[in-house]
Amino acid sequence: MKELVIVGGGVAGLSAGIYAQLRGFHATVVEKHRVPGGNLTGWNRDGRHIDNCIHWLTGTNPVTENYEMWKTLGALGEVGVHRLPTLYTYRKHGKSLSLHRDLERLRKDMLALSPEDAEKTEQLIADIRAAIHFTGIGGEKNDRKSTQLERLAALPVLKRYYGMTTGELAAQFHDPTIRGFLRSLLTERFGAVALLLVFATFCSGDGDLPEDGSLAMAWRMADRFQSLGGSLRLGVGAKRVCLEHSLATAVELADGTVLPADYVILSCDPEIAFGKLLDRSLMPDYLRKQYEDLRLRRFSACQCAFACQMKKLPFVGEQVFELPPALRKKYGASYLLVREFSHETGYSGREGSLLQTMFFIDEDACIRLLHAAVDRAAYQSMKTELSADMERALAAEFPALDGQLRCLDAWTPVSYRRYTGAAVGSFMGFAFGARVLPVLRSGRVPGVKNLLLASQWQQPPGGLPIAAKAGRAAIELIAKNKK
Ligand SMILES: Cc1cc2nc3c(=O)[nH]c(=O)nc-3n(C[C@H](O)[C@H](O)[C@H](O)COP(=O)(O)OP(=O)(O)OC[C@H]3O[C@@H](n4cnc5c(N)ncnc54)[C@H](O)[C@@H]3O)c2cc1C
């Protein structure tokens, strides 16, 4: 039986491991942490559960191809999903606009907010309807696969959005609430095609939350892998990939163990793969170019979790609003996202409720933060300041929260860098601007026949389905080679 060693027990690595076992290989997944899942994780603080990851999962609609994949991976199928009525609500000066499941409701809300934008609104809604077919979903009730003809019909629409950023799309509207709504979810430099597909996915009955959250999903995948006979080595990292005559022969672990391999799959951040485990010169050209391409930038976020004394919060679902000007300048971020967890009653313990805040920061801000955090004491006080700033921002937007919050934890790109090793503390792939085609690149590593990549970095902007698909694609390549 061919032996595969997979470095990284995140979603990509676990997916590669599961598909390897299903194809008749034996796989060992090596994960430096004691917990599998990588970014798909969560942790407990003071009797509460903090969910680090899933805001929405593409592939919860049973007619989609992604659903089949998640079922194979043990992530969905047995477990229920929370069907949220809205993905997010943008708020500004007492007005708000929500992304509802029901596209007709979004249309009416936009028309009510701004009759002046009627033409643009009708166009956007029609484009979302067309893009739904592109995501593979068809039927009045989003309950069948789309036909090839329907998918093809969506192409001219996607082509129009391909050349635009979300900021440019938003600028076509007069109303400030609609503009903020379109800009705030992905930030305004993102490709508008990504926003269109987010809207299409959510409005087509997809993108729910698996019950019990992110960490439970990671463990379901790890259990599935082990139940198929795969070996999971937690708590010890890979130190190097051994190469002989342009072949990967083994993976050496930090504790000195050497795992012989017929194939090696790298499912960690590419800067660890090509820099620590292997020579940087082996990095595939397309990846090297992506790191240099200014349309593709890495990003991360600063986040806080708060216990709240109130059982009933002044809002439901995810809310997005502008950070006060002083904080925008201080953190280099524009919008604050706050989510609550009334759908998961177990998260907040016996009393009150739980809130999490998050704002995105770009690659340069991540690097500045990482440099500043070298001084541990300075970093601790930075986190204390961050939680105080977030508490004030929340109280300014929702006065009822004033005096009700207690910070449970604050985490930043520094935390992600420490946890997964990602170079700038990023947790997704490259954010992409206009005129970028988000396609899954091959996992082959030129020059080493039996070495492959399986990682979210093979397709911007990354995310769980892309990581899982990258794992599957690596095994398909190996199976094809073997034949
Ligand atoms: C706050 C947040 C919100 C998110 N929201 C969503 C969402 O709503 N929907 C969505 O689809 N995605 C979301 N994501 C993104 C998603 O979590 C990631 O895209 C995905 O988990 C990436 O999987 P991966 O396996 O490619 O990489 P990773 O998760 O980075 O896994 C890589 C693994 O390799 C391990 N590793 C590194 N070096 C070594 C070594 N030397 N030896 C052994 N192991 C090593 C790391 O510890 C890690 O476990 C979110 C992420 C975060 C953090």
The ligand as an SDF file (V2000), in Angstrom:
LIG
                    3D

 53 58  0  0  0  0  0  0  0  0999 V2000
  -12.1100   34.2750   11.7360 C   0  0  0  0  0  0  0  0  0  0  0  0
  -12.2410   33.3650   10.5640 C   0  0  0  0  0  0  0  0  0  0  0  0
  -13.4250   33.2910    9.8750 C   0  0  0  0  0  0  0  0  0  0  0  0
  -13.5430   32.4460    8.7850 C   0  0  0  0  0  0  0  0  0  0  0  0
  -14.7640   32.3200    8.1920 N   0  0  0  0  0  0  0  0  0  0  0  0
  -14.9160   31.4270    7.2050 C   0  0  0  0  0  0  0  0  0  0  0  0
  -16.2140   31.1690    6.6870 C   0  0  0  0  0  0  0  0  0  0  0  0
  -17.2080   31.7010    7.1640 O   0  0  0  0  0  0  0  0  0  0  0  0
  -16.3240   30.3020    5.6440 N   0  0  0  0  0  0  0  0  0  0  0  0
  -15.2390   29.6960    5.0840 C   0  0  0  0  0  0  0  0  0  0  0  0
  -15.3990   28.9390    4.1240 O   0  0  0  0  0  0  0  0  0  0  0  0
  -13.9950   29.9140    5.5760 N   0  0  0  0  0  0  0  0  0  0  0  0
  -13.8110   30.7460    6.6260 C   0  0  0  0  0  0  0  0  0  0  0  0
  -12.5700   30.9440    7.1640 N   0  0  0  0  0  0  0  0  0  0  0  0
  -11.3840   30.4360    6.4440 C   0  0  0  0  0  0  0  0  0  0  0  0
  -11.0650   28.9660    6.7260 C   0  0  0  0  0  0  0  0  0  0  0  0
  -10.9620   28.7420    8.0850 O   0  0  0  0  0  0  0  0  0  0  0  0
   -9.7540   28.6230    6.0310 C   0  0  0  0  0  0  0  0  0  0  0  0
   -9.8450   28.9870    4.6840 O   0  0  0  0  0  0  0  0  0  0  0  0
   -9.4290   27.1430    6.0810 C   0  0  0  0  0  0  0  0  0  0  0  0
   -9.5910   26.6420    7.3750 O   0  0  0  0  0  0  0  0  0  0  0  0
   -8.0110   26.8990    5.5780 C   0  0  0  0  0  0  0  0  0  0  0  0
   -7.7010   25.5370    5.6380 O   0  0  0  0  0  0  0  0  0  0  0  0
   -6.2560   24.9840    5.2760 P   0  0  0  0  0  0  0  0  0  0  0  0
   -6.2480   23.5630    5.6670 O   0  0  0  0  0  0  0  0  0  0  0  0
   -5.9090   25.3200    3.8610 O   0  0  0  0  0  0  0  0  0  0  0  0
   -5.2120   25.8300    6.1580 O   0  0  0  0  0  0  0  0  0  0  0  0
   -4.9920   25.9560    7.7340 P   0  0  0  0  0  0  0  0  0  0  0  0
   -6.2720   26.0260    8.4360 O   0  0  0  0  0  0  0  0  0  0  0  0
   -4.0340   27.0870    7.8970 O   0  0  0  0  0  0  0  0  0  0  0  0
   -4.2640   24.6020    8.1490 O   0  0  0  0  0  0  0  0  0  0  0  0
   -2.8800   24.4240    8.0360 C   0  0  0  0  0  0  0  0  0  0  0  0
   -2.4440   23.5210    9.1740 C   0  0  0  0  0  0  0  0  0  0  0  0
   -1.0470   23.2260    9.0340 O   0  0  0  0  0  0  0  0  0  0  0  0
   -0.4980   23.1570   10.3410 C   0  0  0  0  0  0  0  0  0  0  0  0
    0.9530   23.2910   10.2360 N   0  0  0  0  0  0  0  0  0  0  0  0
    1.6690   24.3940    9.9120 C   0  0  0  0  0  0  0  0  0  0  0  0
    2.9880   24.0950    9.9280 N   0  0  0  0  0  0  0  0  0  0  0  0
    3.0870   22.8060   10.2630 C   0  0  0  0  0  0  0  0  0  0  0  0
    4.1880   21.9140   10.4290 C   0  0  0  0  0  0  0  0  0  0  0  0
    5.4480   22.3180   10.2500 N   0  0  0  0  0  0  0  0  0  0  0  0
    3.9390   20.6320   10.7750 N   0  0  0  0  0  0  0  0  0  0  0  0
    2.6500   20.2020   10.9810 C   0  0  0  0  0  0  0  0  0  0  0  0
    1.5800   21.0000   10.8450 N   0  0  0  0  0  0  0  0  0  0  0  0
    1.7970   22.2760   10.4720 C   0  0  0  0  0  0  0  0  0  0  0  0
   -1.1790   24.3120   11.0580 C   0  0  0  0  0  0  0  0  0  0  0  0
   -1.0740   24.1840   12.4620 O   0  0  0  0  0  0  0  0  0  0  0  0
   -2.6060   24.1680   10.5410 C   0  0  0  0  0  0  0  0  0  0  0  0
   -3.3680   23.3240   11.3680 O   0  0  0  0  0  0  0  0  0  0  0  0
  -12.4220   31.7140    8.3150 C   0  0  0  0  0  0  0  0  0  0  0  0
  -11.2410   31.7490    9.0340 C   0  0  0  0  0  0  0  0  0  0  0  0
  -11.1510   32.5330   10.1750 C   0  0  0  0  0  0  0  0  0  0  0  0
   -9.9150   32.4870   11.0000 C   0  0  0  0  0  0  0  0  0  0  0  0
  1  2  1  0
  2  3  1  0
  2 52  2  0
  3  4  2  0
  4  5  1  0
  4 50  1  0
  5  6  2  0
  6  7  1  0
  6 13  1  0
  7  8  2  0
  7  9  1  0
  9 10  1  0
 10 11  2  0
 10 12  1  0
 12 13  2  0
 13 14  1  0
 14 15  1  0
 14 50  1  0
 15 16  1  0
 16 17  1  0
 16 18  1  0
 18 19  1  0
 18 20  1  0
 20 21  1  0
 20 22  1  0
 22 23  1  0
 23 24  1  0
 24 25  2  0
 24 26  1  0
 24 27  1  0
 27 28  1  0
 28 29  2  0
 28 30  1  0
 28 31  1  0
 31 32  1  0
 32 33  1  0
 33 34  1  0
 33 48  1  0
 34 35  1  0
 35 36  1  0
 35 46  1  0
 36 37  1  0
 36 45  1  0
 37 38  2  0
 38 39  1  0
 39 40  1  0
 39 45  2  0
 40 41  1  0
 40 42  2  0
 42 43  1  0
 43 44  2  0
 44 45  1  0
 46 47  1  0
 46 48  1  0
 48 49  1  0
 50 51  2  0
 51 52  1  0
 52 53  1  0
M  END
$$$$
